[in-house]
Structure formats: structure tokens, C-alpha cells
Amino acid sequence: MLHSKPREDNYLHKGLRKQLVQVLRDKGIRDERVLAAIESIPRHFFLDPAFERIAYEDRAFPIAANQTISQPYTVAYQTQLLEIKKFDKILEIGTGSAYQACVLAELGSMVYTIERQKALYDFVGQFFFLKNYPNIKRFYGDGYEGLPSFAPFDKVIITAAAPFIPPKLVEQLKPGGIMVVPVGDDSGQKMMRLTKKPDGSVQEEVLGDFIFVPMLEGKNK
């Protein structure tokens, strides 16, 4: 549960984050900038206080609106695949708790993030920690539509399981841009990385297996 009032981030939390970063390193995350971002962000702020003691385990947790905060490895893996540069303009589909958006923003990018669950969108709007990241712009909308008025984007990240690669999001990607998306159904998904070529064609890489909540169309009031 996200809170409007600040919570404590003490030496114990910071020590647990160091341990988490070592777990991620052992699992193959090599981008030191990504690891530093995860070490600097208090993940327990994004969870109900009941989860505080286990917030730095490498696993997903439930949040509002029947959604989840992804496990840190998944966040680190998707972020590493994006090859983020400072000032990159990034479209994120599925704000959720905003943890992934904060990791992207910590890396110096400008994040445009869409959430379709109105209750979750409003809930995150009260979250005190987002005041640290004026480079995160939140939108309530349909992720399949993207944000054409703000396109094109250097990078696109989808944090829900897409049954297919959304064509409108490919259109909103710059030539040379990268999209990272888990593609599949309820039984599991393959992480894919798409790189848009100067001629508009797309090079696809099929990577590891993951489980995400489904990417749904439309907005949920």
C-alpha cells in the first residue's frame, strides 16, 4: 500500500538492498547503473508495511487493483534490455506501483507512463516518493493506444503480458529505438526485444520466459 506520508528508510533497509543487488548480480544482471538505481530506491515504500520485512526478497508482491509489483530481477532485466541513456524519452505501459518508472527515472530518463486502472492511477497520485522524480509523467489511459501526442519515443517498455506486439506502440517508437515486451498468454510469456530499423522494419529477439499479469485493452474506471 502506497502512502502519502514519508516512511523511514534506515540502515537495515539499505543493507537489505545491498543484499538484493548481489542476488541480481548473481542472476546475471550486469548493468551497474541499473543495479545502482535499484540499490538507491526504497522498495518497501511501494508495499504495504506488512510486507516491509520481506520487501527486498526477489519476488513479486500484490498491490492495489489486483495488480502486482514485479520481482526486482524482472525490473532489472527489462531495464537492462532497454540500454537506457540519460535523457531518453521512455513510454511505459502499466504504471502499477510506479517502482519500474522510478528505476527508469533514476537513470535520468524522461518517463511517460500509462495506467489503465483508475483506482491504481489515483492511488499512486498520492504517493509521497514520486515528488523525487519530476521526470515521471503519469497518464490514465489505454496502453494499446500509447501516447501519440508525445511520440516518438526512444524506448518503450511494457510491464504486462501482451497477447501480440501492439502495432500503435511500434509506430510510436523512433528509428533506432528499442521496445521490451513480454508476449504470450496466461500460461507464460517470452520476453522480446524489438529494435526499430531506419526503414521502419523491426528486428525481433526472443529471450527468456516470464510470467506477468495480462495487458488488457481499454480503461478500467
N, C-alpha and C positions, 0 to 999 in steps of 0.2 A: 504494500500500500504506500503510495507516494504521499508526501506531506508538504504542507505549505510552510511549516516552520522548520528551521535548521535542526539537524541532528548531529550527534557527536561523531567525529572521525578520530579515533585515538590510536595510540601506538600498537595496540593489539590488532585493530583493523588493518593498519599499514603493514604489519608483519604478515598477516594472512594474505594480503595482496601480493607481497613478495613471494610467498609460497605458491600462490596461484600462477604467477608469471613463470616460475620454474616448471610447474606442471605443463604449462602451454609450450614452453621451450622444449621440454622433453617429448612433447607430442608432435613437434616438427614446425612450430611457428618460429620463423627466422627473422622477421622484420622487427628490428629493435625499436623502431618508432612506434609500432603497434603495441609492442609489449610495454613500452614506457607509458603509453596512453592508458592501457588497462591498469597499470600499477598506480597511476595518479587518480583514477576515478573511483570514488567510494561506491562500490556496487550495492552495499547494504542500504544506501539511501533509496534505492529503486525498489526495495522489497518491504513487505510488512515487517515490523520489528520482531515478530515471532520467528522470522527466518534469519535474524541477524547473526546468530552463531554459526549458521551454515551457508551464509551468503557467498562465501568465497570458495565453496566447493564447485568443481567444474560440472555443473548440471543446470538444467533449466528449472524455473520455478513458475507457478501460476501467478498471474496478475489479474487486474480487473477485466470484465467483459469476456471471460473465458479464454483469454489470451495467455501467452507465456513470455517471460524474458528468456531469450536464448541462452544456452550454455556459453560460458566465456570462450571455449575453444571455437565454437561456431562463429561467434562475433569476430574473433581474431582471424580466423581462416578467411571469412568473406572479406574482411578489411584488407588483409594481406594480398588477396587476389586483385583488389582494385588498384594496387600500385599508386596510392594517393600521393599527390604533390600538393604543396602549400598553395592555397587559393583555388584549388579545384572546385568546380561547381558540381555538387552531387545531388541527385534525386534519389531519395529513399522512399520505398513503398512499404508501409507498415511501421508507423512510429512506435507502436506498443508502449513500453515504459519510457522510451527515449534513451535507453542505455546505448544502443548502437549509434544513434545520432550524436550522442555526446562523445563517443570514441572518435567518430569521424571529425567532429568539430575540434576536438583536442589536437588533431593532426593538422589543423589550420585550414581546413576546407570550409566552404560555404555550403550548408546543408539545407535542402528543401525537402521536407518530409511530410508525407501524406498518411493520415489515419482515417479509416472508414467508419470506425466505431465512435459515434458521437460521445457516448459516456466516457470512453477512454480518452478521447481528444480533450474533453472538458477537464477531466481528472488531471491529466498531465499539465494542463494550463495553470494549475495551482501549485506545481512542483517548484519549491524554492531553488533547487540546484540549477535549473535551466537559466537562471539570471546570470550564471557564469559564462553562458555561451550565446551572446547576441548574434553569432554567426549561424544559429539554427532558426530557420523559418518554418513554422508549422502550418499545415493546411488540413481541413476536414474535406475529404472527397473520395472519389473512386480511383484507386490506384491504377486500374487498367487504362484510365484516360491520361494519367500523368499530369503534367503542368505545362501545356503547350505555350502558354503566355510567358513562361520563364525559360523555355528551351532556347538553344540547345544546351545539353549538359555534358560535362567531361566524363562523368561516371554515373552509372545507375546501379543501385543495389535493391534487391527485392528480398524481404525478410519473411516471406510466406511462400508456401508451395504453389507454384503456378502450374496449371494443367498444360499450358503451352506458353511459348515466349510471346508476351504481349506486343503486337506489332506497333502500336502507337508509342510504346516506350523505346523501341528500336529507332523509330523516326526521330525521337527527341534526343537521341544520342549524337554527339558531334562525330565527324570523321576522325578516326584515331581514338575514339572513346571506348570505354570498357563497361560492360554490363555483367553483373554477377547475379545469378538467379537459380534457386533450386527448382527443378522441373520434374513433375511426377504427380502421383495421386496419393491417396491415404495410406497405401502400402509402403510408400517410401519414395524418395526423390534422389536424383542425381544433381550435384552442383554443376552448373555450367558457367563458363566464362565466354562472353562474346566480345569480339573486338571488331569495331566497325571500320571498314576499309575506306580509303578516299573516294572510291567509286560507289559507295553506298552498300556494297556487299558486306556480309558478316562472316567472320571466321569463328567457328564454334569449337570449344574444348569441353569435353565431358570428364568431370573429375569425380570426387568421392561420393559416398552415399550419406544421406542426411534425412532427418525427419523434422518437418515444420508443420505448423497449422496451415490450413488451406488459404490460398489467396482468393477471396470472393469478389464478385462484381458488385457495383453499386455502393450506396452508402447505407449505413445502419443507424437509424435515429434512436 
